[in-house]
Amino acid sequence: MMSVLEDEGYASACATSGRQAMELLATRTAGLIMLDYALPDMTGAAFIEQIRELGCMIPFVMVTGRDDASLAVQMMKTGACDYMLKDTTFLDRLPAVVSRALNDARIRERLQRAEMSLRQSERRLARAQKIARMGSWEWNVVTGEIYWSDELYRIFGFAPREPAVIDMEWIFGLVNPTDMAAFRKVMLAAAKNAQPFNIVYRINSLTDGEVVVNSQGEVECDSSGNVVLVSGTTLDITARIRAESEIQQLINYDTLTGLPNRSLLHDRLKLAIAQAAREHNLVGVLLLDLDRFKSINETLGHRAGDKLLKTVAKRLSACVRESDTLARLGGDEFVTILIGVSSEDGITTVAKKVLALIAEPMYIDGHEIYTSGSIGIAVYPMDGEDGHTLLKHADLAMYQAKEQDRNNFQFFSREMNTKVLERMMLETSMRKALDREEFFLVYQPQVDVRSGRIIGMEALLRWQHPDMGLLGPDKFIYLAEDNGFIIPLGEWVLRAACKQNKAWQDAGLTPVRVAVNLSSKQFGQQRLDEMIASVLMDTGLEPQWLEVEITESAIMKNAEQNATILHKLKEMGIALAIDDFGTGYSSLSYLKHFPITRLKIDRSFVRDITTNPDDAAIAEIIIAMAQTLKLNVIAEGVETRPQMEFLSFHNCVEMQGYLFSRPVPAEEFARLLREGLKY
Ligand SMILES: Nc1nc2c(ncn2[C@@H]2O[C@H](COP(=O)(O)O[C@H]3[C@@H](O)[C@H](n4cnc5c(=O)[nH]c(N)nc54)O[C@@H]3COP(=O)(O)O)[C@@H](O)[C@H]2O)c(=O)[nH]1
């Protein structure tokens, strides 16, 4: 047998028992096994079973001496690829049987490989569909049969093949009622008119509730052009849609209040303008800025500030119609776009409503908070024909509203534009003015009318502006306070005043105290006391020759913190005067809390003191109050002799005013100190 096989070109090896055959297979590979049914140590069937268990899948041909049909069947059942009877023709038939068996084995192996690869592809497809949340489907339009991939079942919330029968009506029933008509139309059009489609719709998944899907379908037609098959894919795009909408939300809406932000505001404004242009209507742009929001934020903390902004947003929403837009620009700025308005009266009504709602108390973290707002209004088309201009003009008007008196609204006017441009110019040049030494101080004497001698002086700031000429503090201090420049500027004033006073003392002039105005913003400054101490140290002026002037309202802004600072100043030996006394709180209780040395009667009471009984009474009360509290009292703005006499008669002997001297430059003041006043 081996020589026959070798003649045919096959390599062969022989084993005489099942055990020997197994040892042989352990060391060599084979394409075919020719196996005797009866082996000395086991049956051929037992041998096959053993090698199969070891994973050896080599095909085999069973050889036997018995011509028995049932034995042949039994052998084929064990997996034999052929069966040979050992008769006289055995060797003649052997080459053909071996060749066929090897051929069959090759074909079988190829088929097995193809099947395996098909299964693998199916598994990969199913995995890919699962990952992509994409199902595939087929609809046999002729038979009505529908195939769904496993993933498609999952998208609809079923276990694969859970519903035994699926038909189109059942599928329509799974679509969200809002989108059902559109979906049905598309599917039926595909089946009838061979229309491919791409549709997004919502389904009601059994497990996930509302799911957004995207179905794309293709059609196949027979030779007559009739649709026979509609097939396609259905993709679950819920997560993508959600992410897109979250992105849109972030791009267009303010995260704190949920209101449209600046970007969406501009879009809406554009639309509003286009609509108003078509309908010959007006668009009102109201820009609201909360008054004192910064200090509320600083005092109560940012979380309370956030809550306040949310409350404001809610209240504002109640003021506007659904068709209007309410947006938050950022910080404490809100914008309302009013559309479909035909006159400014309608805009005024809304502005008043907004102010009234903002002014109502808010309850935040156990605090009752009162705030107010300032509104600037620009109207299309009079104040601008595009969104940017309207917003800019509403902003200018808002600043005007703030300056006028907070808690009010202002319509934009052309003059405002000029005013704000001037303001911006001043702001820019102010920052350079310190380095360019454009600021200087003038000094106004304070007099004891009993002796007629100068007992002190108030240092007053002036700015020699290169283009605008000499500017008084009323032209720029408010700006410096707004933009924070008051901090370096205030320190410069203090240093210059102390240095000058010390220089006069060193020059042998009679020592007098110098009063320096402190802005409320300087009280908010970190370590104000340390700054003042270092100025005194640097200039060498003794603290007793320095007085700081602060207004009643400034002192009360942050009463507790200010009291601490003022006590520190007092301990250092610095005097404290309350400026503009009588115009603010005028509360006795606060006078006790602060280490005050002097009250300054405001010049508004002094002006008509001899003609207006109310002013006279107020001045008298202030003098009496000062005496009771053992404080010094000085009257400012004394311009006439009768005013001086009235005050002096009522025991106010310290005075300051044009009657004695206007504020004068340092050289002139030195002369007054040397020569005395003439009045
Ligand atoms: N934070 C700072 N504020 C300052 C500083 N320098 C000044 N100021 C404040 O500016 C306000 C206006 O000051 P000014 O224009 O200098 O006016 C002062 C006097 O010129 C004016 N005055 C004095 N006597 C009379 C008078 O008889 N009649 C009259 N009509 N005006 C007069 O009064 C101003 C001084 O007022 P006061 O300070 O209230 O004593 C002013 O409020 C300053 O506080 C600065 O460096 N920092």
The ligand as an ORCA input file, in Angstrom:
! r2SCAN-3c Opt
* xyz 0 1
  N     -11.055    112.369     47.467
  C     -10.650    113.610     47.259
  N     -11.553    114.598     47.113
  C     -11.107    115.846     46.909
  C      -9.746    116.143     46.837
  N      -9.631    117.472     46.629
  C     -10.865    117.967     46.580
  N     -11.745    117.000     46.764
  C     -13.199    117.120     46.815
  O     -13.676    117.725     45.703
  C     -14.778    118.541     46.021
  C     -14.667    119.878     45.364
  O     -13.497    120.502     45.807
  P     -13.071    121.918     45.304
  O     -13.586    122.137     43.933
  O     -11.643    122.076     45.589
  O     -13.907    122.819     46.219
  C     -13.484    123.086     47.536
  C     -13.432    124.541     47.756
  O     -12.916    125.231     46.691
  C     -14.870    124.864     47.987
  N     -15.047    126.071     48.787
  C     -14.309    126.503     49.836
  N     -14.809    127.628     50.329
  C     -15.899    127.951     49.577
  C     -16.829    129.004     49.595
  O     -16.765    129.926     50.427
  N     -17.821    128.985     48.684
  C     -17.897    127.990     47.733
  N     -18.889    128.057     46.873
  N     -17.030    127.009     47.719
  C     -16.039    126.960     48.600
  O     -15.366    123.797     48.727
  C     -14.601    122.618     48.431
  C     -14.086    122.056     49.671
  O     -15.169    121.364     50.189
  P     -14.983    120.327     51.334
  O     -13.985    119.276     50.879
  O     -16.353    119.734     51.465
  O     -14.523    121.047     52.501
  C     -14.832    118.656     47.493
  O     -15.973    118.013     47.981
  C     -13.614    117.990     47.973
  O     -13.921    117.178     49.093
  C      -8.829    115.089     47.002
  O      -7.615    115.270     46.978
  N      -9.314    113.843     47.225
*
